[in-house]
Structures are given as C-alpha cells and as structure tokens.
Amino acid sequence: MFGLGTGELILIFLAILLLFGAKRIPEIARGLGTGIREFKRATREIQDELSRPADRLEPPRPPLAKEAPEDSKNPSAA
C-alpha cells in the first residue's frame, strides 16, 4: 500500500493517535466517510445528467414567426 511497510503504518497510526486522541478518531473517520459519500453522490448525479439526451433536458421551442417586410411596417413611407 503506497510502498509503506508495516512499521511505517504503525508509526503513522501512533502519531495520529497522539495528535487527535482516541476519542476524536471515530469522529474524524465518520466525517471523512460522510464527505466521501457526498462526493460520490454528487459525481453520480453529474454523470446521470450528462448521460441524459439533450432533448429531455429542455422542451423544444416553437419556431420563431417570420417578420413582415420593412415596407409593410410603415405605410406612410410609400
């Protein structure tokens, strides 16, 4: 695992235990798990939205009406 041996992993665990204490480690692990779960949910939602066909995202718009020629707009210009 990341090129670390058993001795290094034990040393890292002991350092974390000394820094945070035995009571804080479960709280930290719970917060980390919640963060990872939220990140996975957000990425899944983005993937679902991107995989949806474009026509399902927005209803089609009706075609625009053609404008009348310039002369018919201003009858006094003739």
QUINOR-V452469 format. One record per residue. SS is DSSP state (2 for helix, 1 for strand, 0 for the rest). OMEGA is omega in radians with two decimals (999 if undefined). Layout:
ss=SS omega=OMEGA
ss=SS omega=OMEGA
//
This chain:
ss=0 omega=3.13
ss=0 omega=3.13
ss=0 omega=3.13
ss=0 omega=3.09
ss=0 omega=-3.13
ss=2 omega=-3.13
ss=2 omega=3.12
ss=2 omega=3.12
ss=2 omega=3.10
ss=2 omega=3.12
ss=2 omega=3.10
ss=2 omega=3.12
ss=2 omega=3.12
ss=2 omega=3.11
ss=2 omega=3.10
ss=2 omega=3.12
ss=2 omega=3.11
ss=2 omega=-3.12
ss=2 omega=-3.00
ss=2 omega=-3.10
ss=0 omega=-3.06
ss=2 omega=-3.10
ss=2 omega=-3.08
ss=2 omega=-3.07
ss=2 omega=3.09
ss=2 omega=3.10
ss=2 omega=3.13
ss=2 omega=-3.14
ss=2 omega=3.12
ss=2 omega=3.11
ss=2 omega=3.11
ss=2 omega=3.11
ss=2 omega=3.11
ss=2 omega=3.12
ss=2 omega=3.13
ss=2 omega=3.13
ss=2 omega=3.13
ss=2 omega=3.11
ss=2 omega=3.12
ss=2 omega=3.13
ss=2 omega=-3.14
ss=2 omega=3.13
ss=2 omega=3.11
ss=2 omega=3.11
ss=2 omega=3.13
ss=2 omega=3.12
ss=2 omega=3.12
ss=2 omega=-3.12
ss=2 omega=3.14
ss=2 omega=-3.11
ss=2 omega=3.09
ss=0 omega=3.09
ss=0 omega=-3.08
ss=2 omega=-3.11
ss=2 omega=3.11
ss=2 omega=-3.12
ss=2 omega=-3.04
ss=0 omega=3.14
ss=0 omega=-3.13
ss=0 omega=-3.14
ss=0 omega=3.09
ss=0 omega=-3.14
ss=0 omega=3.13
ss=0 omega=3.11
ss=0 omega=3.13
ss=0 omega=3.13
ss=0 omega=3.11
ss=0 omega=3.10
ss=0 omega=-3.09
ss=2 omega=-3.05
ss=2 omega=-3.10
ss=2 omega=3.13
ss=2 omega=-3.07
ss=0 omega=-3.08
ss=2 omega=-3.11
ss=2 omega=-3.12
ss=2 omega=-3.08
ss=0 omega=999
//
